[in-house]
Amino acid sequence: MFEKLNEMVLKYEEITERLNNPGTSEDSKLYMELLKEQGRLSPVVEAYRAYEENERAVSDSEEMIRSEDDPELKALAKEELNDALKKRPVLERELKIKLIPKDEDDDRNVIVEIRAGAGGEEAALFAGSLYRMYVKYAEKNGFTVETTDVEDTGIGGFKFVSFMINGKGAYSKLKYESGVHRVQRVPETESGGRIHTSTATVAIMPEASEIEVNIDPNDCRIDVFRASGNGGQCVNTTDSAVRLTHYPTGIVISCQDEKSQIKNKAKAFKVLRAKLYELNKEKAHAEEADLRRSQVGTGDRSEKIRTYNFPQSRLTDHRIGLTIYSLEKVMEGDLDNVIEALTGADMAEKLAELGE
């Protein structure tokens, strides 16, 4: 670890020297890249320097205890040594945390897709429950929600729903939600009171910018159609809905939430960019891609990451063995305990990889 840290310090000093060189600023792109890299390395270097300074304090105090004859000075040295030794594990942990690479997508908005899985009508109702849970969570965190596409059942359920959650850090909060969610409850339509098990799949994708994902218009076909809804719903009377087909990948995006065709088209391209961004990440990180696919799955009951047991008011996240008995609060958008536990478990794994 310390060999890696010394290399990072040397790189940081080299970059700082180049940034202080007026000639470097002539190439604005290079200058911005160096500035970004300096910003990435700066917290690690600062933490390492604080750790090294404390280690010097330990060494100096030990030396003074060995060589000093004055009882008062020796006592002072022992006190300083104890203080430095207490700080050592704290500074070392902070240093390791700073060494963990930051997920470059953490600050992004997210696009969420929820699809009913096994369980028929009850699965669609559960998909609707998950949608409302995430919307309430987003609102509690000051995020905004924009629906892009809905295939509803007319009685509160969704066969499929796609929506955007906009707000800095949205992806960092929700990235662990991708996977198969299982529900165990008595359906409202079940007269016998039997508990049914159903599933819904959730996919979380970071939003990508036009600069990061360039889409050739010639690779796309845009179809417009009249938005439709179930009985009692307000439907558009113009061809404002948009269906976007991306030929190279076969991805099809529909968007009919807005009454404006232009707005629906813009949303459809946002979703397409997010999907293409995910595909690019999968190519770059094949192992991570395999893991993600196994989490998202196909909606089969056996491919679950979390269970919502309504009769027992119990939520269980199977990845980290977390069980909490406040399901009603969770369904009202109180996901903080779950998300913090998942974030903490991920951090612990990464710290273990660094040798803790």
N, C-alpha and C positions, 0 to 999 in steps of 0.2 A: 504493500500500500504506500509506504513512504517513498519508494523508488518512483512510483507513479506521481506522487505529490511533488517531488523535486522536479520532475519533468514538466509538470503543469506550471510551477513557479517560474522556471526558465522560459517557458513559452509566453507566460504572462508578461514577464519583463521584456522579452523581445518585441512583443506586440506593442507594449507601452512606448518603447523606444521608437518604433516605426511610426506610431501615431503622433509622437512629438516631432517627427521629421516633416517639415513643411512640404517636401516634395511628394510625400505619400498622398496628401489631400488633393493632388491634381486628378487622381483617379477616384472619383466619388464612390463608385461601386465597391472598389477594393477597400476604401476608407471605411465605408459602412459595415463591410464584412468584418474588418479588424475590430471596429468598435463593438460590434455584436459579440465577437469572440472574447474580447476583453471583459465585457459585462458578464459573460457566462463564467469566466475563470475567476473574476474578482472575489465573489463570496468564498470560494474554496481557498484562495490564497490568503485572504484575511483570517479565515478560521485556522489555517495551518500556521500562520505567523503567531496567532494567539496561543496555539498549542506549543509551539517551539519556545516562546517566551516563558511559558509556565514551566517547561522542561528545564530551561536555563535556571529558573528560580529554584527548582528542586536540586539541581546540581550544585548551585552556589551555596545553598543552605546546608547541604550535606558536607561540602568542603569546609564551611565555617565551623560546623559542629566538630569535625575531626581536628581542625588546626587551632581553634580559638581556646585560649586559657581563661579568659574573662567569663565568669559564671553568668553574668547578666547578658552579655552578647551571645553566649551559647544558648541561653534560654530563649532569647529573641529569635535566633536562627531556627531552633526547634519549632517555635510557633509558626514562623514563616514556612517551614517545611511542611507542617501539618496542613496549612492552608492550601499550599500548592498541590499536595497529594490528594486533597479533597476535590480540587478543581480538575485534576487529571482525567478521571473517567467522564466527567461532564463535557469537557472540551474535546475529548476523543470521540464521544458519541456525536457531538455537533459536527465535528469534522467529517465523520463517516456519512452523516445525513447530507451534508453539502456535496459529498462525492457522488451521491446517487444522481445519475443523469435526470434532469427535469424532462418530463414528457412535453415535447414541443407543441402538442395539441391541447394542453390543459386549459389554456385561456380562451379557447374557441367556443363559438356557439355549437349547438348539436342539432342533428336531425334524428328523430326517433321514429321507428316503425314498430307497430304492434300488430301481430297477426294471430287470429284465433287458431288454436291447434286441435288436439284431440278433445272430443267432448261435445260436439254439435253446438246447439243453441247456448248451453251453459258456458262453453268456451268463449263464445262471442260476448256474452254478458261479462265474463271475467276480463276479457280484453278491454271492454268499456270501463270496468272498475280500475284497471291499471292505468288507462288513459287519464281518468279523473284524478288518480293518485299523483301522477307525475305533474299534471297541470297545477294542482294545489301545492305541490312541493316547489314548483317553479315560482309561483306567485309569492310564496312565503320567503323566497330568496331574492325577490325583486327582479326576477327574470320575466320576460314577455313570451307569450306562446302564440304561434301562428299555425293553424291547421293547413295542410296542403292537400290531403286526399283522404276521403272517408268512404268506406263501403259498409253502411250500417244495416242493421236488421229491423229497424223500426220500433224496437221495444227496449232501447237502451244499450244494445250490444253492438259490437263492431266485428265484422269479419276481418277488416283491415283498416288501420288508421295511420296516417303519416303526419308528423307535425314538427315544427322547429321550435327550439327553446333558445331564446336570445339573451345573452348576458355573459359578462366576463367570468370565466371559470366554470361555465356550465358543463363543459366536457369533463373537467377534473372531478366534478361531483357525481356525474352520471355514467362514467365510462365502465363501471363495474356492473351495470344493469343488463348488459347484453347476455342473453341466454334464455333458457326455457323456464318459465314460472308456472308452478303447479298450484291449483286451488283444490281444497277439500271443503265442501259445504253442501247444505241442503238447498237445492234450487227452489225459487219461489213457486215454480210450476209443479213441484213434486209433492203430491198429496200424501204419500206414504211416509214422508219424513226421512227418506234414505239419503245418506251422504254420497254425493257424486264427486268424482275426481276428473278434473279437466285441466287443460294447459293452454298457454299462450306464449308466443315467442316475442322477445324484445330485441331489437337491434339498435345500437347507438353509434352514430357516425359523426365525426367532427366536420363542421362546415369548412369548405375550402374556398379560397379566393380565385378570381379569374386568372390572376397572374400564376398561381400555383398549378392550376389545371386549365390548360388551353383547349377548348373544344372547337373543332373545325365544323362550321355550319353545314358543310357538305356531307358530314358524317351523320347528320340528324334529319329525321322527318317529323314535321309538326302537323298534327291533325287537330282540328277544332270541332267541338260538338256541344250540344246543349246539356248543361248540368241537370242532373235528375236527383230526385229525393223520394222518400217514401211518403205515403199518404199523410196529409196534414202538414208537411214541410213546405216551406217556401222554395220554389225552384226558379231558376233563371229562365227568362223568355228569349234570350239571345244565345248564340253559339259562343259562349265565353270560356267554356272548359277547354283544357289543352291536354293532348296526349303527345308526349315526346318519345320518339324511338331513336336509340343510338345504335346505328348499324354495326360498328366494329365489335361491340360487346353484347348486343341484343337486349340491353337494358331498356325497359319501358317505364316511363314516369307519367302518371296522370295527376292533374291538378285542377280542381273545380271549386275551390273554397271561395275564391274572389269572384265578384261580378264583372271584373275587368279582365279581358283576355290578355292584355299586356302584363298585368300583375300575375296572372296564373302562369304565363309563359316564363316570367322571371323566377318564380318559385320553382317551377319544374327544372329549370337549368341549375338552380342552387342544389336541388336534390341530386341531379345527375352528377354535378361536380363532386359532391360528397361521396357518391358511390365510386366514381372513378379514382378519387383520392384514396379511398379504402383499398381499391384494387392495386394501386401503385404501392401502397404500404405492404400489402400481402406479398407482392413480388419481391420487395426488398427484405422482408422478414418472414421467410417461409415457415419457420417453426412457430412464430407467433400467429401466423395465419391459420395453421392447422389447429392451434389451441382455440382460436376464436370461432372457427367453424364448428368445433365440437361443442362449444358453449351455446351458440345460437341454435344449432340443430335443426330439426324439422318439425318440432311440435309434439314429438312422441313423449309419452309420460316418463319413460326411462331416462331421458336426457334433461334432467332438471338441475337447476342451480339453487332454486328456492321453493319452499312450500308455504302456502298460506292456509292454515287450518282454522276455519271460522268457528266450528263448535268449541274448540279449546282456546280461541283467541290467541293462537300461537303462530309466530313466523319463524321459520328455520332456514338459514342460509347454509346449504350443504357444503360449500367450498371452505368455509372457515369454522364450521360447527357452531355457529351463532344461533341461539334460540331466545326469543323475547316474547313476553305474554302481554302485548299491548297492540294487537292487530288493528283494532278500531282506530287508534291514533295513526298508525302507519298508513292506513287506507285514506286518512284525511290529510295525507301529505307530510306527516312527521317521520321523515326518513333519516334524520340526522344520525341517530344511534347506529343504524345499519350501515350507512355510508362511511361514518367515522371508523367503524370496526373493520370494514373492508379496506379502507385506506391504510389503517394501522397494520393490518396483516400483510399488505403488499409492501409497506415500508420495512417491516420486520424481515421479510424474505430477502429483500434487497440488501439490508444490513448484514444478514447472515452470509450472503454471497461475498461481502467484503471482508469476511473473516471474524465477525463478532460472535 
